[in-house]
Amino acid sequence: MASPTRRRERPMPADVPPLPPLPPRIPTLIYDGECGFCRESVGLVRRWDREHRLAIVPFQDQERVAAFGIPLTALAAAMHLVLPNGRVFAGADAAPELLRLLPGKRWLAWPFSLPGVLPLARRVYGWIARRRRCLVRGYPAR
Protein backbone atom coordinates (compact mmCIF):
# COMPACT_ATOMS: atom_id res chain seq x y z
CA MET A 1 0.00 0.00 0.00
CA ALA A 2 1.45 3.30 -1.08
CA SER A 3 1.78 6.03 1.49
CA PRO A 4 0.00 9.29 0.70
CA THR A 5 2.31 11.92 -0.66
CA ARG A 6 2.90 14.88 1.55
CA ARG A 7 3.19 18.33 0.19
CA ARG A 8 6.07 20.13 1.73
CA GLU A 9 5.20 23.67 2.59
CA ARG A 10 8.03 26.04 2.00
CA PRO A 11 8.40 28.79 4.58
CA MET A 12 7.84 32.30 3.34
CA PRO A 13 10.89 34.56 3.40
CA ALA A 14 10.82 36.98 6.30
CA ASP A 15 10.91 40.02 4.02
CA VAL A 16 7.67 39.15 2.17
CA PRO A 17 4.78 41.15 3.66
CA PRO A 18 1.52 39.29 4.32
CA LEU A 19 -1.25 39.70 1.79
CA PRO A 20 -3.80 42.40 2.64
CA PRO A 21 -7.20 41.17 3.81
CA LEU A 22 -9.69 40.48 1.06
CA PRO A 23 -12.87 42.56 1.01
CA PRO A 24 -16.12 40.66 1.48
CA ARG A 25 -18.29 39.64 -1.47
CA ILE A 26 -21.28 41.38 0.11
CA PRO A 27 -21.43 44.26 2.59
CA THR A 28 -20.67 42.97 6.08
CA LEU A 29 -21.84 44.51 9.33
CA ILE A 30 -19.65 43.66 12.33
CA TYR A 31 -21.16 44.33 15.76
CA ASP A 32 -20.80 43.46 19.46
CA GLY A 33 -22.68 40.20 19.88
CA GLU A 34 -22.48 40.39 23.68
CA CYS A 35 -24.26 43.74 23.87
CA GLY A 36 -28.04 43.67 24.32
CA PHE A 37 -28.50 47.08 22.72
CA CYS A 38 -26.38 46.01 19.76
CA ARG A 39 -28.28 42.73 19.34
CA GLU A 40 -31.59 44.59 19.39
CA SER A 41 -30.29 47.05 16.78
CA VAL A 42 -29.00 44.22 14.58
CA GLY A 43 -32.39 42.50 14.93
CA LEU A 44 -33.99 45.60 13.42
CA VAL A 45 -31.42 45.64 10.59
CA ARG A 46 -32.13 41.94 9.90
CA ARG A 47 -35.87 42.66 9.65
CA TRP A 48 -35.23 45.58 7.31
CA ASP A 49 -32.81 43.53 5.17
CA ARG A 50 -35.56 41.60 3.40
CA GLU A 51 -33.35 40.96 0.37
CA HIS A 52 -30.43 39.64 2.46
CA ARG A 53 -27.98 42.19 1.09
CA LEU A 54 -25.85 42.10 4.24
CA ALA A 55 -23.73 39.61 6.09
CA ILE A 56 -24.00 40.26 9.82
CA VAL A 57 -21.20 39.00 12.05
CA PRO A 58 -20.50 39.52 15.77
CA PHE A 59 -16.92 40.63 16.35
CA GLN A 60 -16.59 37.79 18.85
CA ASP A 61 -16.48 35.42 15.83
CA GLN A 62 -12.74 36.05 15.59
CA GLU A 63 -12.21 33.53 12.80
CA ARG A 64 -14.58 35.39 10.47
CA VAL A 65 -13.60 38.93 11.43
CA ALA A 66 -9.86 38.21 11.17
CA ALA A 67 -10.27 38.26 7.38
CA PHE A 68 -11.10 41.98 7.52
CA GLY A 69 -7.88 43.04 9.23
CA ILE A 70 -9.63 45.38 11.69
CA PRO A 71 -8.12 45.42 15.20
CA LEU A 72 -10.35 43.83 17.85
CA THR A 73 -10.12 46.97 19.99
CA ALA A 74 -11.70 48.97 17.15
CA LEU A 75 -14.39 46.33 16.64
CA ALA A 76 -15.16 46.36 20.36
CA ALA A 77 -15.55 50.14 20.31
CA ALA A 78 -17.99 50.51 17.40
CA MET A 79 -19.93 48.68 14.71
CA HIS A 80 -18.16 48.43 11.37
CA LEU A 81 -19.57 48.17 7.89
CA VAL A 82 -17.16 46.65 5.38
CA LEU A 83 -18.11 47.09 1.72
CA PRO A 84 -17.09 44.84 -1.17
CA ASN A 85 -14.92 47.64 -2.59
CA GLY A 86 -12.84 47.51 0.63
CA ARG A 87 -14.18 50.71 2.21
CA VAL A 88 -14.80 50.50 5.94
CA PHE A 89 -17.17 52.71 7.93
CA ALA A 90 -17.31 52.69 11.73
CA GLY A 91 -19.81 53.92 14.31
CA ALA A 92 -22.12 56.73 13.21
CA ASP A 93 -20.32 56.94 9.87
CA ALA A 94 -21.61 53.44 9.09
CA ALA A 95 -25.26 54.35 9.73
CA PRO A 96 -26.04 56.27 6.50
CA GLU A 97 -24.12 53.74 4.41
CA LEU A 98 -26.03 50.92 6.06
CA LEU A 99 -29.37 52.64 5.48
CA ARG A 100 -28.55 53.11 1.79
CA LEU A 101 -28.14 49.34 1.46
CA LEU A 102 -31.48 48.43 3.04
CA PRO A 103 -34.56 48.08 0.82
CA GLY A 104 -36.91 51.03 1.35
CA LYS A 105 -34.67 52.71 3.94
CA ARG A 106 -32.44 54.77 1.65
CA TRP A 107 -34.49 57.88 2.42
CA LEU A 108 -33.44 57.64 6.08
CA ALA A 109 -29.82 58.30 5.07
CA TRP A 110 -30.36 61.79 3.61
CA PRO A 111 -30.45 63.68 6.95
CA PHE A 112 -26.84 62.59 7.53
CA SER A 113 -25.82 64.81 4.59
CA LEU A 114 -27.18 67.94 6.28
CA PRO A 115 -24.59 70.21 7.91
CA GLY A 116 -23.94 69.26 11.52
CA VAL A 117 -25.94 66.03 11.53
CA LEU A 118 -23.04 63.59 11.17
CA PRO A 119 -20.92 65.27 13.88
CA LEU A 120 -23.96 65.19 16.19
CA ALA A 121 -24.61 61.54 15.27
CA ARG A 122 -20.99 60.73 16.15
CA ARG A 123 -21.40 62.28 19.59
CA VAL A 124 -24.68 60.44 20.20
CA TYR A 125 -23.16 57.17 18.95
CA GLY A 126 -20.18 57.64 21.28
CA TRP A 127 -22.48 58.33 24.22
CA ILE A 128 -24.52 55.18 23.48
CA ALA A 129 -21.41 53.06 22.84
CA ARG A 130 -19.97 53.97 26.24
CA ARG A 131 -23.25 53.02 27.98
CA ARG A 132 -24.56 50.28 25.69
CA ARG A 133 -24.33 47.46 28.20
CA CYS A 134 -26.88 49.06 30.51
CA LEU A 135 -29.29 50.59 27.96
CA VAL A 136 -31.48 47.57 27.22
CA ARG A 137 -32.83 45.91 30.33
CA GLY A 138 -33.47 42.20 30.02
CA TYR A 139 -30.68 41.76 27.50
CA PRO A 140 -27.59 41.12 29.61
CA ALA A 141 -24.21 40.43 28.09
CA ARG A 142 -23.77 36.75 27.27
VOVEX-736391 format. One line per 5 residues: number of its first residue (from 1); their letters; for each residue x, z, y of C-alpha. Coordinates in steps of 0.5 Angstrom, whole numbers, plus 500, padded with zeros to 3 digits. Layout:
# residues N
NUM = A = X/Z/Y | ...
This chain:
# residues 142
1 = MASPT = 500/500/500 | 503/498/507 | 504/503/512 | 500/501/519 | 505/499/524
6 = RRRER = 506/503/530 | 506/500/537 | 512/503/540 | 510/505/547 | 516/504/552
11 = PMPAD = 517/509/558 | 516/507/565 | 522/507/569 | 522/513/574 | 522/508/580
16 = VPPLP = 515/504/578 | 510/507/582 | 503/509/579 | 498/504/579 | 492/505/585
21 = PLPPR = 486/508/582 | 481/502/581 | 474/502/585 | 468/503/581 | 463/497/579
26 = IPTLI = 457/500/583 | 457/505/589 | 459/512/586 | 456/519/589 | 461/525/587
31 = YDGEC = 458/532/589 | 458/539/587 | 455/540/580 | 455/547/581 | 451/548/587
36 = GFCRE = 444/549/587 | 443/545/594 | 447/540/592 | 443/539/585 | 437/539/589
41 = SVGLV = 439/534/594 | 442/529/588 | 435/530/585 | 432/527/591 | 437/521/591
46 = RRWDR = 436/520/584 | 428/519/585 | 430/515/591 | 434/510/587 | 429/507/583
51 = EHRLA = 433/501/582 | 439/505/579 | 444/502/584 | 448/508/584 | 453/512/579
56 = IVPFQ = 452/520/581 | 458/524/578 | 459/532/579 | 466/533/581 | 467/538/576
61 = DQERV = 467/532/571 | 475/531/572 | 476/526/567 | 471/521/571 | 473/523/578
66 = AAFGI = 480/522/576 | 479/515/577 | 478/515/584 | 484/518/586 | 481/523/591
71 = PLTAL = 484/530/591 | 479/536/588 | 480/540/594 | 477/534/598 | 471/533/593
76 = AAAMH = 470/541/593 | 469/541/600 | 464/535/601 | 460/529/597 | 464/523/597
81 = LVLPN = 461/516/596 | 466/511/593 | 464/503/594 | 466/498/590 | 470/495/595
86 = GRVFA = 474/501/595 | 472/504/601 | 470/512/601 | 466/516/605 | 465/523/605
91 = GADAA = 460/529/608 | 456/526/613 | 459/520/614 | 457/518/607 | 449/519/609
96 = PELLR = 448/513/613 | 452/509/607 | 448/512/602 | 441/511/605 | 443/504/606
101 = LLPGK = 444/503/599 | 437/506/597 | 431/502/596 | 426/503/602 | 431/508/605
106 = RWLAW = 435/503/610 | 431/505/616 | 433/512/615 | 440/510/617 | 439/507/624
111 = PFSLP = 439/514/627 | 446/515/625 | 448/509/630 | 446/513/636 | 451/516/640
116 = GVLPL = 452/523/639 | 448/523/632 | 454/522/627 | 458/528/631 | 452/532/630
121 = ARRVY = 451/531/623 | 458/532/621 | 457/539/625 | 451/540/621 | 454/538/614
126 = GWIAR = 460/543/615 | 455/548/617 | 451/547/610 | 457/546/606 | 460/552/608
131 = RRRCL = 453/556/606 | 451/551/601 | 451/556/595 | 446/561/598 | 441/556/601
136 = VRGYP = 437/554/595 | 434/561/592 | 433/560/584 | 439/555/584 | 445/559/582
141 = AR = 452/556/581 | 452/555/573
